[in-house]
Amino acid sequence: MAEPDQSGIADRFSEYAVVLCRAEEGGNVGSACRALKTMGLSRLVLAGCPHYDEDRVRMLSVHAFDVFEAAERFPSLESALAGFSLSAGFTRRRGERRKAFSLSVRDFAALAQGRPKGNGVALVFGNERTGLTEAEIGLCSLAVHIPSSDAFPSLNLAQAVQIACYELRCQALGERDGSATPVSRAEIGESVARIAEHLRGIGFFKITRDRDLAAFLRDTAERAAYTPSELRYFESVFRKAAGMIRGKAGDRESG
């Protein structure tokens, strides 16, 4: 299903940038580009990163290579963050020289969404093997973590970027995420009453009590969370079946 008008979301997302600090592998950068673009973000910043094999980046970015082509490059994280009003360093590590507290990625997304527009918000991700150093975290406004299992807490760089961008998108969409809205109980009740009438017309309730079947159909439809079009289709199956049975009965009588 198509999402609602995205103009406001696109305007808000122009505030966000994903900053990759000392990322080593072109495939991870390409996958990160794809993660950005699928969630509606487009600004990529490369801080202290090497030159990458562009064929490798292109292969993993699929149709998001334009994000890499437009990436801004800086020699260091400090220079990369100079133009932002808020920067969030993504890390799972704790320590006395790191930030005093860390926000979950969902809480960070809510914080970022609630901020007035300014000079931009940077989402900072570190090196694939070592993450962000204490000094790099110190350059960020706050620390953010993605809750993960203690048994294996480490996330791939592109996966972490995807989760962060997804949470930002969920916050921006709010309840307007394009999900289907189930019909109400009253609408289901009206539809079930019409179905019962069709079945009554072909003598179905000589065998089965209509009240029990009506309750069954209502409960089934509510559990299925039918959309209006699905409920209409559901009802039409019974209507057409009843019509076919009446037609055949009429043919027998005329014969």
N, C-alpha and C positions, 0 to 999 in steps of 0.2 A: 504494500500500500504506500502511496506517495506521502511524504511528510508535508506538513504545512509550509507556508511561505518561509523561505530561508533567509530573506534579506537581512532581517535583524540579527540572526545568528551569524551570518557571514561578516557583518559589521563588527560584532563582538569578537569573533574569532581572529580578526585582523590584529587584535591586541596581543595574541599569544604567539610565542615562538618556542620551538624545541631547540635546545642548545646541546649539541653533542661535544663533550670535552674529551679530547685525546682518544676518540674512537679509532680503533685500529683496522677493522675489517670492512672492506667495501660492501660485502654482502649484508652486514648488519645495517650499514648506512642506507642501502637500497631498501631493505625491509622497513626501516624506520620511515623512509619517505612514503612508502605505501601506507603505513599506519597513520601518518599525518593526513594524507589525502582522503582516506576512507572516512575519516571523522570530520572532514571539512576544514582542516588546518592546512596552511601552505608555507609558513615561514620556518625555514631551517637555518640554524646558525652552527657553523663548525669552528670550534675553538681549539687551537693547538693540535689540529688534526693533520695527518699526512695526506699526500696526494693518493687517490685511489685508482684502481683499475676500473675505468668507466664502464667497460663491458660487464664487469661483475656487478657494479651498482645498477646498471640498466636491467640486467637479467632479474635481479631480486626486487627491483622497484616496480616491475611490470609497467603499468601505465602512469606511474608517478615519477618518472625520471625528470620531469620538468621541475619538480620540487628540488631535486639535487642541483639542476642547472642554475636555479635562482638562489641557491644557498649563499649566505654571507659568510666570509671567512675572516677569522681574527687570529693573531698569533698566540693569544692567551685568553683564559677565561675572564680575567680582570678586564681586558679591553672589550671583550664580547658583551659583558654585562653593563658597561658604562651607560648605555642609553636606555636601560629599563628602570621602571619604578618599583618592580617587585621581582625577586628571583627565588625559585624554589629548587633546592638541591635534593634530588631523589637518592636516598641511601637507606640501606637496612641496618647499617652499623650504628652503634652507640659508643659513647666515650666521653671522658671529662673535657676533652678538647674539641668535641663536636658540639652541636647545638644542644641546649638544655632540654628541649623537647622536640618531638616530631609529630607532624600532623599525618593522619591517614590520607591517602590520595583522594578519597571522597570528601573529607572535610576540607582539604585544600581546594578542590573544585568548587565547593560551595563558597569558600572565602573569595576565590578569584572571581566568581560570577557576581558576587555582591559588591565588589569594588567599583568605584566610579572609573570611567575610562581615563587613562592617563598616558604614560609613556610606554606601556606594554608590560607584559608578564612573561618571564622566561622560565621554562621548565628545563632544568639542567640535569643531564645524565652523564655519568662518568665512563671511564675506560671499561671495556668488557671484562677484563681480568681483575682489576683492582678497584673499580668503582671510583667514586670521588675521594680525593685525599682530604685530610683535615683542613688543610689550607684552602682547598677549593670549596668545601662546605662553608668555611668561614667567610668566603666572598658572597655567599647567598644570603638572602633575607631570612629564610627559614628552611627547615629540613622537612622532607615528606617521605613517607614510607608506604609501600604497597604490602598490605597484610599477606603473609604467605606462611607455609608450613615450616615449623622449626626443623623438621626432618630434612628439608631441602629448600632453604629460603631463597636461593639465588635465582633470579630471573634473567633470561636473555635480554640484551639491550633493546632490541626491537619489540619484544613482548612487553617490556616495561613502558616503552613509549606508547604502544597501542592501548594499554590499560589506562594510562594517564589521559590520553586524548579522548578515550571513550567516556571517562568520568566527566570531563569538561563538556562533552556533547550532551550527556544526560542532564547535566545541570542547566545548560542553555535551553534545551528543549522543554524541560519541566514536564508537564503532563501533555505536551503537544508532540509526542514522539511518533505520531502516525499510527499508533496501534489501533486496532479495530475496537469499537465500543460495543459491548454486548447489549442485546435488547433487554428491555425491562420485563419484570414478571408479568405485568399487566398485558404487554404485547404478546408474550408467550401464551398467556391464558386465553386471549382472543383467538390466536392461531390454533391452539389445541381444541377450542370449542368448535371451530370450523372443521377441523379434522374429524372430531367425533361425529359431527353432523354428516359428513361424507360417509363415514363407516356405518352410521345408523341407517343411512339411505340404502345400503346394500345388504342390510340384515346382519351385519357383523356382530352386533350386541345380543343376538339370540344365544350366542355361545359365551361371550365375555362381557362382564359388566362394564358399562361405559365409564363409571366413576373411577374404577381401578386403573383402567387404561389411560384415562385423561391425566391422572396423577403421575403415572409412569412417564408419559410423554412430556409432561411439564418438567418433572425432575431431571429427565434426561437432557432436555433442551437447556435447562439452566446450568447443569454441570458442564455442558459442552460450550457454554458462553457464545451462543450463536450471534452472528451479526444480523442486521435486518435482511440482507440478501440471502444469507444462509437459512434463516427461518422461513423466508418465502419459498425457497427451493424445497426445504423439508416438507412444508405443507403441500406444495404442488405434487410431490410424489404420491401422497395419499389421494389428492383430488383426481389426478390422472388415472391412478389405479382403480378408484371407485367408478370413474367414468367408463373405463374399459369394461369393467364387470357389468355395469348397467347396459352397455352397448351389446355385449354378448347375450345377456338375458333377453334383451329386446329382439335380437335376431332369432333366438330359439322360439320365442312366442310367435313371431311373424311366420316362422317356418312351419 
